[in-house]
Amino acid sequence: MTPSPSPAVLSQRVQEALAVTLRGCEELIPEADWVKKLVKSEATGVPLRIKLGLDPTAPDIHIGHTVVLNKMRQLQDLGHQVIFLIGDFTSLIGDPSGRNSTRPPLTPEQIKLNAETYYKQASLVLDPSKTEIRYNSEWSLPLGSMGMIQLAAKYTVARMMERNDFHDRFKAGTPISVHEFLYPLMQGYDSVALKSDLELGGTDQKFNLLMGRHLQAEYGQEPQCILTMPLLEGLDGVDKMSKSKNNYIGITEAPNTMFAKVLSISDVLMWRWYTLLSFKSMADIAALKKEVEGGRNPKDAKVMLAKEITARFHSAAAAEAAEQDFINRSQGGIPDDIPELTLSGAPMGIGALLKAAGLAPSTTEAGRLIDGGGVRVDGAVVSDKGLKLGGGTVVVQVGKRKFVRVTLVA
């Protein structure tokens, strides 16, 4: 490609698009080529084609997965064509990225069900009316055995073995199935089929994204640029967000839970989440950070972030209600959406009630909670482990966040 224009001669629109692209990203490869694509798009009025491929390996996604979706939305808002690619074919192979063993392939039924849920959830971030939905089985199945052999001829085993996970498994004597070599080839071929200008992915997908560039050149196309986004740290601020680590926020979680979880992160992690998850401009975030450094309570900034994230996946009204619920809880008030339970056997001892209501695993543990001053009935601290409750309805609270409205009948 020809040398990229000097930043001094780039239009304001292209400079802004480049800044949006680079915000929070790990790598943009190669940046000069992306600038040329932006300049060409502005000159011709033809939107760039921006691809994100996701294998529907699980039915639900958490906000860590939305880091790349947020970037897609930002580029979509600039007027470019985003393509949400569902890897229904590649899921049959199983992505070996970062794996130390062969990933079990999914059944077609699992893939179909997960794909439907995936896109419904992704639509909470992307603009569905401006999103192109594709399935890679559209071109992968017609490729056939002859086409697959021809595709495999465009890459060497030596280059494939440079990939870290393959290299490490081979060195350790861990089996590598031949079909796993097909995964990066098929993902790369997706870029050929879609004539992609830019492909997004996590840092763990870099090898697969570069494969797309290589294959596009092999097929005579202008190679795509690749944009890798960092893996979001979870609630603990240490490990990447993961359900297995239980440090995640699911995007379908209840508003009150989502709001409270965001408020639980550290003040340091909050600013990284602002960069990767918020749609506020970097200038607005910098101004807010300056206010906090100048003495403003960092909790104010965290509440703003919690409301923004909750509103995105629910509604502004739900975010406001979640904030009020959190205030109620922190001030010892009673939340609005507590579970209700009817129990028979009144009068009932407080220990048995806590166990029956799921607030304690056993009556012994219930006694410990009472001894520690952690149990309230209608707001009053319970100090007597022998307390018996007659008929009627009471609100039972354990700790700061566990509430149950219990109706006792004889």
N, C-alpha and C positions, 0 to 999 in steps of 0.2 A: 504494500500500500504506500501511497505518497506520504511525505512527512506531514505530521499533524500541524494544524495552524497554531500560531503562538497564542498563549492565553490573552495577550493584549488585544488581539484582533477578533477574539470570539465574541459573539453577540451576548447580550445580557441573558437572553433565554437559554442559550447553550451553557453558559457559566452556571446558571441556577440549576439546570438539569444535571450537570456534572456534580454539583454540590449535593443534590438530593441523592444521586447514585452513591456517592462516597460516604454519606452519613452512616456511621456505625459499622461500615463494612470491614471485612478482614482483608480481602484482596480484590482488586479489579484488574483483570488480565486480558489483553494489555490495555492500559488506560488510554494510550495514544489512539488506538484503533477505535475505542468507544467514542472518543471526542470526534473522530472523523465521521462516525455513524450519526452522531447527534447533529453535526453540521450538515451532512447530506440530507437528513430527515427534515431539518428546518428549511433547507433550500428547495426541496421537492414537495414538501407537504405530506410525504408518505410516512405513516407511523412506523416505528421500529417494532419488531416482533420479539417479545420477551417471554421466555418460557420458564415454567417451574414444573418439574415432574415430581409426583408423589406416589409411592406405592402404598396402596391401602392395606397395610399390614395389621392395622388395629382399627377398631370402630371409632375411637375418640381421639381428639387432639387436645393438647394443652397449650398454654400461651407461649411456651418455648418454641412450639412449631410455628407460631404466628410471626416470628421475627422475619422470616423470608416473605410471608404473606403481606406484612406491613410494607416491606420494600416494594413488592409488586404493586400494592395499592398506591404508593407514592409515585411510582413510574406511570401507573395507569392514569392518575390525576394529571400528569403532564401531557396526556393525549396519546400515549403509546398503546399498542395492542398487546394485552397480556393473554397468555395461553396457560390455562390450568390443565396440565396433562396428567391423566390418571393412568398409572402403569399397570393396567390389567394384564398385559402380556408379561412384562418383566416380573410381576409378582409371582408368576408361575415358576420363575427361575429362582428367585430369592436373592436379595442384594447381599453380597459378601462384605460390603464396606465395614471395616472395623471389627470384623468377626474373627474369632479364633477357631471356628468350626463351621461346617456347612449349615446354612440357614434352611430350615424346613420350608418347602414351598406351600403356598396356600391353595385351597381348593377353589374352583371357579365360583362356587356359591358364596364362600367367605369373601372373596374379592368383590363380587357384585354388591353384597350387603354393606361392606366397609366403604366402598367407593361412594355409595349414595349418602352415607353419613358424613364422609369426608367433605364432599362438596357442599353439603348443606351447612356444615360448620365453617368452611372456608368463606362462604358467602357472607358471613358476618363481618369479614374484613374487606374482601374484594367487592367491587360493584358488579353484581351479576349481569346487569344489562350490557356491560362492556367487556365481559369476560368470554373468551373462546374456550369451550370445553372440548377436550379431545381424549381419546383412548388409544394407547399405542398398539392395541391389537388391530387397529384399522390398517396399518401398513406392515406390521410384524407378521401377521398370519399369512397375507398374500405373498410375502417374501419367499416362502417355501424352502425346501431343502437346498435347491440349486442356489437361490439367492443367499441363503445363510452361509454356504460354502464360499461364495464370492465375497461376502462381507468379511468372513474370517480371514481371508487372504490379504486383507488390507492392514493387518496388525501382526506383530511378531510375538512369539512366546517369550522371548528375552525381554521385550518391553513390558509385557504383561507381568512378568515376575519382578519387575522393578517396584511394583505396587507393594506398599509396606505390609499389608495384611497377608498377601500371597507369599511374599518373601519370608516373613516371620513364620508362617505355618509350614512352609517347605523346609526351612532350616530346623524347625522343631520336630519334623517328621509327622506333622499333623496332616491328615488327608485333605486333598483339594480335589473336588470333583470337576471333571472337564466342563460340565455345563455352567460352572461358576464363571469361567472365562467369557461365556456368552453375555453375561449381564452388562459389563461396561460397553461391550460392542453394541448391544441392542439399545442401551440408553443413548450412546453416541449417535446411533442411526436415527433416533427420534429427532435429533437436531437437523439431520439431513432432510427428513420427511417434512418437517415443519418450517424449514428455511429460517431457522432461528438467528436473531441478531445478538441476543444476550440470553444466557442461561444462569439462573440463580440456584444456589444450594448451600448447604452447611459446609463447614470446613472439611468434614469427613467425606465429602463428595468430590473433592478437587480432581482426583484421578478420572472419575467418570465424566466430569464436565470438560476436562481437557481432551478426552476421547472424542467428544462432539466436535471440537475444533479440528482435530486430526482428520476425522472422517469427512467433514464438510470439504476440506481441502482436497481429499482423495476423490470426492465426487464433483469437483470443479466449482464449488460454491465459495463465497466469501466467508471465511471462518467467523464463527460467533465469538463474542467476548464472554468472559465468565466472571461472575460476581459471587464471592463466597461471603456468607454472613457467619458471625461467631455463634457458638452454642451458648444459649442463655443460662446463667447460673440460676439454680433454684432458690427456694425460700431460705435455705441455709447459707447461701452466699458462697458455697464451696464447690459442690458438685453440680454438674449440668442438670437442668431440670429433667426429672424422670419420675414416672409413676413407681418404678421399682425402688427409688430412693425416698418416695413419699414426700418430696419437696416441690410439688407441682401445684398449679392451679388449672383445673380443667375448664375449658371455655363454656361448658354447659353446667358448671356448678351454680348453685343458688347465689343470687346477688349478695346476700348478707355474708355468705361464706367467702366469696371472691373478694369483697371489700376488706373483710377482716384479715384475709391472708396477705393482701398487698400491704396493709398497715404493719404486718409483722416483720417485714424485711428490714435490714439495717439501713441506716442513713447513707452509708457509703454505696451499698448496692442500688439504692433508689435512683441515683444519678445515671447509672448504667442502664437501668430499666427505662428511664426517661428517654435515653438516646435510642434504644432499640425498640421500645414498645409505644412510646407516645407519638401522637401526630402534631404536637406542638413544634414550632420552628426551633432550630438550634439557638437562635438569638433570644427567643422567649425563655428557653431553658437556662441559658447562660445568665439572663437577667434574674431569674428566680433563684438560681444558685448564689448569685452575688448578694441577694437579699438575705438568704440564709446565713451566708458567711458574715453578713453585717449584723446579725443578731436575731433575725426572724426565726421563729420556731420551725425546725425542720419537719415537724409533724404536719404543719400547714401544707408544705409541698407534697408530703406523702399522701395526705387526704385528697389533694387535687389529682394525683396520679391514680389513686384507688377509684375515684369517681369517674375518671376518664375511661379506665379499663372496664369498669363495671357497666358504664353506659354503652360502651361499644358492643358488648355481648348481650346486653339486656335492654335498658332504656335509661334516659336521663332521670325519669321518675323513680325507677328502681334503684339507681345510684343514690339519689337523695334519701330514699327510704332506708337504704343500707347504712348510710352515714348516721341517720337518726337512731337506727337499731344499735349501731356500735356505741353511740353516746349513751343510750339507755343501759347497755351492758356495763360499760365502764363506770357509770355512776350508780350501779347497783339496781337499776330499774329493770323492768320485765320486757323482753323483746316482744314484738307483735306475732311472730310466726313460730311460736314454740309448739312442739308436738303435744297432742292430747291423748289421754289414756283413761279408760274406765277399768277399775279393778273391783272385784267382789271380795267380800270377807271382812268388811268393816265391823268392829274397829280393828285396825292393822298396825302392827309395830313399825316404827320408822325404818328399822333395818330391813325388814321383809319388803316394805314398800320400795325402798331404794333399789333392792335387787330386782323386784318385779317390774319396776319402771325402766330397768336397764341403766340406772345411774351408778350402780356399783356391781361388781362381779359376784359378790357374796355378802352375807350379813356381817361376816367378820371384817371385810374391807369397809363396809358401811360404818361399822363402829369406829374404825380408824379415822374415817373422814369426819365423823361427828366429833371425835376427840380433837381433831385438828381445827375445828371451827369452820369446816368447809361446807356445811349443810345448812340451808335455810328453808323454812316453810313460810310462805306468804311474806317473805322479806325478813323474818326474824330468825336469828341464828339458833340452831338446835344444839343444846348442850346435854340433854338427857337421852342416853341411848335406849332408855326404857319407854320413851314417848310412844303413846298409841293415838292414832288418828281415827276419829269417828266418821260418819257419813258426810257427804258434801264434796265440794271441789276446792282444791288447794293448788298453789303453784310451788313445786319443789325445785330447789336449785342446788347444784353441786358445783363448787368452784365459781369461776366467773362466767362460763359460757354454756353450761349444761342446765337446761330448763325442761320441765315437763309439767303440764297442767293435768292433774290427776283427779278423777272423780271416783270417790269411794262409795260403794253400795254394800248393803248387808248381804 
